[in-house]
Amino acid sequence: MSRPRTRTIVITLAPLLIVASLVAIYFLTRPPALVRAAESIVRQAERGRAVEVAEIEQRFGTSYERDFAGWDRAYHLGDDGSFFAIDSRWLVIRLNPQTGRVIDAAVIVD
């Protein structure tokens, strides 16, 4: 009975393990769809595009009564994405008092 060549098995499995590791890293570090949508709203607000509150609430639900200094509304996006997630990610917005439209937005971690 012949012994399998361990070195040959390791060499043939190495590329498969490397690819599997890279795929896992990609999916573990990629932000969730809700965070990507929030970052899109932040970019729109930075460019000066008018963002309606109704559009935000349709996508993220109703705002939470959180006290973030200087921000008018806060929307919960989920955990902060770390391995031991103890903090939360929030979309916070500042509104124009006359028009009620978003004038500033940010994604923050508490």
C-alpha angles and dihedrals in degrees: 000000000000124000117237115247106251093194092056092050092050092048093050094046096045097080091047091052092048093052092046090051093050092049091049092049091050094053095041095051098040111102117241120262092255092057091048089052090050091050088052090056090049090053091049091051091048090054091052095249112151110249117194120222089224089059091052094046091049090056101036106024125236121338123257125238095244122147107232106163112246096008125105102203138016130201121195113235099179134260122342093259098245123131093254098033111197098147131065133229117230137189105218124189137191117212133211104243094216101046102022091227126134113267098170136014138178141174109232138175120224 
